[in-house]
């Protein structure tokens, strides 16, 4: 599932308020905040690993949140690039 699928309602809300680019950035910031919270919880509550073959679940969740934020930010960068090219061609 992509970030656009998983966070569709939140994206719709912020894109309606701020426009597509700024809305996606707002959602990206929310995703990064969630990752920071998970890191904080890990530091406080997790003192051992149960399965050394795989990362701890919270680390996997952090990676997923950061990957989704990266995907959203990349889409904004692409939109801004397209808009800039259209202006330059006009």
N, C-alpha and C positions, 0 to 999 in steps of 0.2 A: 504494500500500500504506500503510495506517495504522500508527501506532506500535504499536497493539494487535496487528496482524498480524505486523509485523516483529520485535517483541520478545516474542512470546508465551511462549516457554520461560522467559525471565528473569522476566517478570511472574508466571507461574505459580509459580515458585520463591519469589520474595519475597512474593507475596500469601499463599502457604501459611505462610510464616514469620511475617509481620507483620500479616496481614489486608489487605483490598483497598486501603484508603486509604494506609496506611503503606508497603505494598509498591510501589504506584505511585510514591509519593514517592521511595523508594529507587532505583527504576529511572530516575526523572527525574534524580536526582543523578548516576547513572552516565552518562546522556546528556549532561548538562552538563559532566561531567569529560572525556568524549570530545571535546566541542567545544573545550574549553580546550586539550587536547593538540594538536588540529589547528591551532589558532591559533598555538601555540608552534612547531609544525613549519613553518608558513608563514613566521613571522618569521625562522626560522633558515635555511631552505633555498630559499625562493622569492624571487628578486630581480628577475624580469621576467615580463611577461604575454605569452603566445604568441598569444592571440586577444583583441584589445581589444574585440570585439563582445560577449563574454560574460565573466562573472566567472571567475576561476581555479577549477579543479575543487575545490580544498580549501575555498575560500570557499563554493561551492555545498554541499559536504558539511557545513560548519559551519551553514549556514542550515537544512539538513534536520534536523540533530541538535537545534538549538534549537527548531524547529517541533514536533518530536516531544515534546520536554520540555514545551513549552507545552500541547500537547494532553493529555498525561497529568496535568499539574497542574490543568488546567481540569476534567478528569473527577473528580478528587478534590474539588475545590471544590464541584462539583455534588452529589456524594454527601454531603458534609458539610452542604450546604444542605438537601437532602431530609431528612436525619436530624434536623436542627434543627427543621424544620417539623413533622415527625411528633411530636416531643417537645412542641412548643408546642400541637399540636392535642389531645394526650392529656390 
